[in-house]
Amino acid sequence: MKFKKIVSVDHTKLQDRALEGLQQLSEQKIEVYDDYPDSEEEILKRIEGADAVLVSWHTRLDENIISQCPGLKYIGMACSLYDDSSANVAVNYARGKGIKVTGIKDYGDPGVAEFIISEVIRLLHGLGKHQWREMPEELTGRKIGIVGLGTTGKLLAKCLLPFGPDLYYFSRTRKEEWEKKGVKYLPLPQLLEKTEIISFHLPKNTVLLDKPEFSKLGKGKILINTSLGLPFKEAAFKDWIKEPGNFAIFDADGKKQLSVEVEKFFNVFISDKSAGWSSETEKRLSEKVIKNLRNYLDQ
């Protein structure tokens, strides 16, 4: 069984080998775009006649677009799918129309953990332009908090534990297996007060910090964000980052929605690259997207 026509509507970053596999699943020649459509009209033009569409997290397929595609049977998100509210696809609406929507997970997490540890060590030891405190300090004994103990948060915890920090976490659900490993649970207000370094790993559109929370976080702290979007209100962050001894670290995904003004602060470190992207990430993403398509056709 094959799809009639498969369209990759934007730059999903599928590897060439995956595209060859994609063609084997389509009766017609597949259409693959390496840019991002800039209008609803362009999206509809690209996916016209397709019964299967692949999309990255950059392009939004909302209810209006999906309603104009009566032949659509399958939407494959070449990105993580947490829930409808954080997705760039109107997941619940599409499923209500009988359209299968799939996402992938666990494909870019190792690179994120490596980025965080690398950047924190550089700041602690003053290996770049700035040093956190007067003397270089180690990860050993540092009070580190992880907000969001999903796949990435767990991998970061696993990488950090051998260094001997005092490790804490906050999550929507308790993770008893990690508490047994020495990662201690704290409600968010207490975690903000107790930790010195705090790393956010949250779904897009999840905002947890405003002025009261930043007040609890206090001075002399390091905030790290590699989530897709900001987990805080920028105005409150702007006031906090001006306090003595505070630093913030973002990768290219984590800094999205951050204003140009804040990006230029001397104690805000921003990478131009997505921490979770590597050749290994691309390979895992490609394999998982194709596997989802094949699983659907095999049903």
N, C-alpha and C positions, 0 to 999 in steps of 0.2 A: 504493500500500500504506500502511496505517495501523496504529497500535497499537490494541488494543481499548480500553484505559483507561490514561491517564497520570496519575500522582499526584506532586506535588511535596510530599514528606513534611514538609519544614520550611521555614524562611525562606531560600530560595536566593538571594533578591534579584534575581530575573529581572525585567527591565523589562516594562512593560505590552505593548509591541510584541512582545516575545519570547513572552509568554503568548498573544497572539493567534496567533502562529505555532505555538505548542504545541498549541492547540486544533485547528488544521488537520491535525495529525498523529494525532489521537485520534478514534476513532469515538464514544465516549461523552464526556460533558462532563468536562473535566479538573478535578481537585481540587487546589487550591493553598492551602497553609497558610503563615501569616506568623509562626509562632512555632516553638518547639522542643519536641518531645514529651518528657515527663519519665519515661517508663517504656517497657519493652518491649511491654507490653500496648497502650499508646497507639499505638506505631509500627505494630504489627500491625493494629490497628483502622483506621488511616489508609490502609494500603496493601492492604487486603483487596480482592481482585478485580482488582488492577492487574497488567498485564504489563510496564509500564515505570514505573520510579520514579526521581525526581530527588532528590538529597540534598546538603546542604551539608556542610562538614567538621565541623559541630557534632554531628551525630547519627550514632550508631554502628549500622551494619547488620552484625551479627556472624553467625556460622555458625548459631546457634540461630534467629535471625529468618529468615534466608534459607531454612533448611530447612523452614520453615512456609509458604512461598510457592511452591507447585509450579507456578503459572502464570506466574511471573516470567521474563521473557525479557531484560530490559535494565535496568541500573542506570547512571544518568548522574550522575557526581559533579560538582557545580558548584563544583569546587575542584581543586587540583593533585593529581595521582596520581604519586607517585614509585615506590613499591613497596608490597608487601603489608604489611610490618612497620610502615610509617609511616601507612598509610591507615586511615580510620575505617570502611571497608568490608572484609569478608573477601574480598578480591579473588580469591585463588587458589581458595578454596573455591567461590565463585560461578562462576568460569570452569569449574571441574571439573564443575559442574552444568549446563553449557551456557549460562550466562547471560553476556551481553555486558556488560562493565564498561568504561566510558570515564571519563576525567578531562580536565581542561583545563590549560593552562599559558600563561605569558607574558601575563597579563591585568592584574596589579597592580604590576608591577615598576617602572615610572617613578615612581610615588608613593613607593615605598620609598626609591629613590635620592635623590629630592628631600628626603624627611624626614631622611635621614642627613646629607646635606650641610648642610641648614639647621640642624639641632641641633648639629652639630660646630662650625660657624662661630660660633653663638651662644656656645658654651662657650669656644672659643678666644679670642674677642674680649670676653668678659664682657658680652654683650648682655642676659643675663638676671640671675638672682640670683647666679650664680657665674661665676668665671673660672678657667680651668685653671691658669695660672701667673701669676706676679706681673705680667708685662707681657702685653698682648694679642699673640697670635701668629697667623700666617697658615697656610693649608694648604700654601703653597709651602715645600718643604723638609721637611715633616713625614714621618715614617716611618709609613706606613699599611699595615696588613695586612688582607687579605680572606680569610676562611675559608669556602670553598665558592664556586668560580668557575663557578656555573651561570648561568642567565639574569640573575638579579638581581645577582649578583656581577660579571658582565661589564658590565652597565649601569652599576653604581656605578664600576667602573674607568674606563669610557669617560668618565663625567662628571668624575672626579677628575683624569685625566691633564692636561687643559689648565691646571690650577692648579700643576702642577710639583711634586707630592710625590714622595717616594721610595717607590714602590708595590710591594708584595709580595703573594703569594698562596699558599695551601695548598689543595689539592684532591685527591680520590681519584685523578684522572688529570691528567697534565701537559697544559697548554694552550699548545702551542708558538706558535700564532698570536698569543697575547696576550703571550708572552715577547718576540716580535719587536717588539711595540708598546711595550715597556719595563716590563711588569709581571713582576717577577722571582719565580721559584719558590723557596720555602724549605720544608723539612720543618717540621712544626708546632712542635717544640721550639725550633728556631732562629728561626722567625717570632715566637713569643711573646717571646723575649728581645730581638730586634732592633727590633720595632715599638713605636711610642708610642700609636697608635690602632689598634684591631682590631675589625673588623665581621664578625659571624657570619651566614651565609646557608645554613642546613642544613635537611634534612628533619626532620619531627617525630620525636621519640624518638631523636635522635642526640646523644649526650653525649660530649664530647671532653675536658673539663677537670675535673680533680679537684685535690687539694692539690699534687701534684708539678708540674702544669702551671701553676697559679697562682703557685707559687714561681718558676718561670721567667719568668712575666709580670712579676712584681716591682712596684715602686712607681712612682707618677707617670704612670699610664697611663689611657687611656680605652677602655672596653669598650662595644660597641654590639651589641644583639641585636634583630633583627626576625624571627627564625625563629619557627615555630609551636611554642613551648615553649622550655625552657631547654637550652642546649648544655653545661651544666656542673652539677656537684653543688652544691646551694645552700649547704650547710654550708661548703664550701671557698670559695665566692664570698663568703659572709658574712665570713669572716676576711680575705679579700683586700680587700674594699671598705672595710674599716676602716683600711687603711694610708694614710699621708699622700699626698695628691695623686692618689688614684685616684678615678675617676668612672665611672658607668655610665649608658647611655641605652637605654631600651626603648620600643617602641610598645605598643599594647594587646595585640597578638598575642604579641609577644616577652616580655611580663611574665607571661603565663599560667603558673601553677604557682609563681610567686614568692610567698613568704609576706608577709602584711600587715606584719610586723615589718620585713622588709628593704625593702619599698616605702617606708617612712617615713624611711629614712636620708637625711640632708641631701644627700648626693652621689650619690643615685640619682634620675635624671630619668625620669619615666614619662608617656607620652602616653595619654590616655583613648581615643584614636582609633587604628584600624588604619592604619598608614602607607600601606598599599597600596590603600586604598579611596577612590575618587573617582567622579564621574559617568562619566569615561572608563573606569574599571575596570569599572563596572557594565555599560556598553555592550559592552565586549569580552567579559566573562563571558557575557552573554546570547547574544551572537552565536555564541560557541564551543559553548555547550551545545546550542543548536538545531541547529547544523551537525553535531554528533556524532550527534544523533538522526536527522537526514535521511540522513546517510551510512549509518547502520545499515539504514534502511528501503530504501535504494536498492540494497543488495547483492543 
